[in-house]
Amino acid sequence: MAISKPTANGNTHAEVAPVELDASKVIINLADELKPLAAPETLKFGETKTDHMLIVHYDPVHGWGAPEIKPYGPLTLDPMSSCFQYCPNVFEGMKAYLGPNGEARLFRPMLNMERLVRSADRVALPPFDHNQLLILIKRLIQVDSRWIPGLPGYSLYIRPTIIGTRPALGVTASDSACIFVVLSPAGPYFSAGAKGISLLAVGESVRSWPGGTGGHKLGLNYAPGFQPQRIAAKQGYDQILWLLGDDEKVTEVGAMNFFLAAKRDDGDVDLITPPLDGTILPGLTRASTIALAQAHTTGRITLPGVPGSTKLHMHERPLTMSEIASLFDQGKVLEAFGVGTAVIVAPVGRIGWKGRDFVFPVYKEALGPIGKGMWNMITDIQTEKVEFDGWSVVCS
Ligand SMILES: *Cc1c(COP(=O)(O)O)cnc(C)c1O
């Protein structure tokens, strides 16, 4: 006998444990005809679609259904689905790279899966077994592995997404959901050009706030940034440097984590990034940059192009615009960069703040020695040219 009881969502359904996500139930329907591969140099970020996608549905009665890998194509959804109204939508951004023997590899994918679980929980989406999801993602990548471009700096971008699909207008948690994963081949993200990206420091509109959702990868965090971004573009800046609070703390640059390198009196370097206080997205690239800076300083690795004798003193602490201005006035600023999966490391060329433009030292390839060393080290680890703590994982 099935007993009905209210769930955490306030909805009522039979008291049968919902079926868990199970990768072994996957159904694979391959496309009859494969698309021609795009020429790598024509790739624009996130525009090319591969042959297949992964999709799996959850409803409160059946739980997670059989996952399906099928030809890439549109979704059909009830127009009342909660994803269109209240945005219980979460996503991840990861990449597949080719290893030394042509094998597909992922970079620290468990961190993406754990972050996806936290994001889904933040908007009360149904839980799922992230180990099973990772198995399914690896399977999808194997199916579409011919889409991983075999050129240095290229990769296959992976976008796991979960949307709420409760088909009713009540303002309540979505008790139904759909996970889908789509893939897009990507080239090196060098839109920065020789001068690095220009940033307008903005504090009137904020990306995140204490107690808010900025520390999670939720779709609803991004749309409110589009209009300020347009204003910055009209003033000739590439992206926004998001500030927070009366003391104008630096939080993030566009959708990347921010790092600043400053000269110390003892000849070493201070590397500063804002702390994970809930307003900062806990980036994998951020965590990797911190770990590699520390590994360089302890002598475990040497970042290419950075002398082993130059210690990088890593600080996760608040950094205000006035401190950056004062470091500039003292001539101590070396370089700044944004980090994230899409770009890996993007050099900052200048920051506009209160009518003044702070221009960073110019380097040959825009990235300064620390940013460039990080970029080289991270891409070498991603493609397993260098082994580091099992960060690069084979798709098998
Ligand atoms: C995704 C994202 C980042 C970077 O995270 P990675 O895991 O390094 O890709 C940084 N900031 C924001 C706001 C993001 O959405």
The ligand as an SDF file (V2000), in Angstrom:
LIG
                    3D

 15 15  0  0  0  0  0  0  0  0999 V2000
   32.0040   29.4870  -13.7690 C   0  0  0  0  0  0  0  0  0  0  0  0
   32.4000   30.7580  -13.1400 C   0  0  0  0  0  0  0  0  0  0  0  0
   33.7180   31.0130  -12.7320 C   0  0  0  0  0  0  0  0  0  0  0  0
   34.8660   30.0870  -13.0460 C   0  0  0  0  0  0  0  0  0  0  0  0
   34.7310   28.8140  -12.5130 O   0  0  0  0  0  0  0  0  0  0  0  0
   35.6110   27.6180  -13.1100 P   0  0  0  0  0  0  0  0  0  0  0  0
   35.1840   26.4430  -12.3110 O   0  0  0  0  0  0  0  0  0  0  0  0
   37.0120   27.9780  -12.9160 O   0  0  0  0  0  0  0  0  0  0  0  0
   35.2460   27.5220  -14.5480 O   0  0  0  0  0  0  0  0  0  0  0  0
   33.9900   32.1830  -12.0520 C   0  0  0  0  0  0  0  0  0  0  0  0
   33.0230   33.0830  -11.8050 N   0  0  0  0  0  0  0  0  0  0  0  0
   31.7460   32.8830  -12.1870 C   0  0  0  0  0  0  0  0  0  0  0  0
   30.7330   33.9070  -11.8500 C   0  0  0  0  0  0  0  0  0  0  0  0
   31.4040   31.7220  -12.8780 C   0  0  0  0  0  0  0  0  0  0  0  0
   30.1500   31.5290  -13.2760 O   0  0  0  0  0  0  0  0  0  0  0  0
  1  2  1  0
  2  3  1  0
  2 14  2  0
  3  4  1  0
  3 10  2  0
  4  5  1  0
  5  6  1  0
  6  7  2  0
  6  8  1  0
  6  9  1  0
 10 11  1  0
 11 12  2  0
 12 13  1  0
 12 14  1  0
 14 15  1  0
M  END
$$$$
